[in-house]
Amino acid sequence: METLKKYGPSERRKETSLNTFSTLPLDILFEIFVRLGPAELLHMARANKAFRNILMLHQSAFVWKAVLDAVGDDYPPRPQEMSEPAWVNLIWGGPWCSACLYIAYNIS
């Protein structure tokens, strides 16, 4: 109980709701995940270690494929040597370099 005194009410509420969400059964989590967009799924994979462990498993590739299929043909096809999470990170992951994490600026 002493650790709860360090946090304000809003931090405690956020921590509790995320912990509750990550304890749902896998089939319910997968149903939620396949309804997200690629960027949102990537954010979920980065939210905490539990989600990362679930979404980065080889057995969870169907979630990434379903999310990419739902987007349609608005993006180039994924190279065969790249995994679905790596492709989502490249396209929707933000302006950071995946090798050095340096912010890449758009030069037009």
C-alpha positions in Angstrom: 0.0 0.0 0.0 2.9 2.3 0.6 3.8 2.4 -3.2 0.3 3.8 -3.9 1.1 6.9 -1.8 3.8 8.0 -4.4 1.2 8.4 -7.2 -1.7 10.7 -7.6 -5.2 9.5 -8.3 -4.9 9.8 -12.1 -1.7 7.8 -12.3 -3.1 5.1 -10.1 -6.3 4.9 -12.3 -4.3 4.6 -15.5 -2.1 1.9 -14.1 -5.1 -0.1 -12.8 -7.0 0.1 -16.1 -4.0 -1.0 -18.2 -3.3 -3.9 -15.8 -7.0 -5.0 -16.0 -6.9 -4.8 -19.8 -3.8 -6.9 -20.0 -5.4 -9.7 -17.9 -8.2 -10.3 -20.4 -8.2 -13.8 -22.1 -6.1 -14.0 -25.3 -9.0 -14.6 -27.6 -10.7 -11.4 -26.4 -7.4 -9.4 -26.8 -6.9 -10.8 -30.3 -10.5 -9.7 -31.2 -9.7 -6.2 -30.0 -6.3 -6.1 -31.7 -7.6 -7.1 -35.1 -10.0 -4.1 -35.1 -7.2 -1.6 -34.5 -5.3 0.3 -37.2 -1.7 -0.4 -37.9 -0.4 2.6 -35.9 -2.7 1.8 -33.0 -1.5 -1.9 -32.9 2.1 -0.7 -32.9 1.3 1.6 -30.0 -0.3 -1.3 -28.2 2.8 -3.4 -28.7 4.8 -0.6 -27.2 2.4 0.0 -24.3 3.9 -2.6 -21.9 5.9 -5.8 -21.8 2.8 -8.0 -21.6 1.4 -6.7 -24.9 4.8 -6.7 -26.5 5.3 -10.4 -25.6 1.9 -11.3 -27.0 2.0 -9.3 -30.2 5.6 -10.2 -31.1 5.1 -13.9 -30.9 5.3 -15.7 -34.3 1.8 -17.2 -33.5 0.4 -13.6 -33.4 1.4 -12.9 -37.0 -2.3 -13.4 -38.0 -3.2 -10.2 -36.0 -0.7 -8.1 -37.9 -1.8 -9.6 -41.3 -5.5 -9.0 -40.5 -4.7 -5.3 -39.6 -2.7 -4.8 -42.8 -5.4 -6.5 -44.9 -8.0 -4.2 -43.4 -6.0 -1.1 -44.6 -6.3 -2.3 -48.2 -4.0 -1.4 -51.0 -3.1 2.1 -49.7 0.4 1.0 -48.9 3.2 -0.8 -50.9 3.4 -4.6 -50.5 5.5 -5.9 -47.7 8.9 -7.2 -48.7 9.2 -11.0 -48.0 12.3 -10.6 -45.9 10.4 -8.3 -43.5 8.1 -9.3 -40.7 4.7 -7.7 -40.4 5.6 -5.8 -37.2 8.8 -4.5 -38.8 6.8 -3.4 -41.9 4.2 -1.6 -39.7 7.0 0.1 -37.8 8.6 1.3 -41.1 5.4 2.7 -42.6 3.5 3.9 -39.5 6.1 4.0 -36.8 6.9 7.6 -36.8 9.8 9.8 -38.0 12.6 7.8 -36.2 15.3 5.8 -37.9 14.8 2.1 -37.0 18.6 1.6 -36.8 19.8 4.6 -34.8 16.5 6.1 -33.5 17.6 9.5 -35.0 14.6 11.7 -36.0 14.3 11.8 -39.7 12.9 15.1 -41.1 10.9 15.2 -44.2 12.8 17.2 -46.8 10.5 18.4 -49.6 
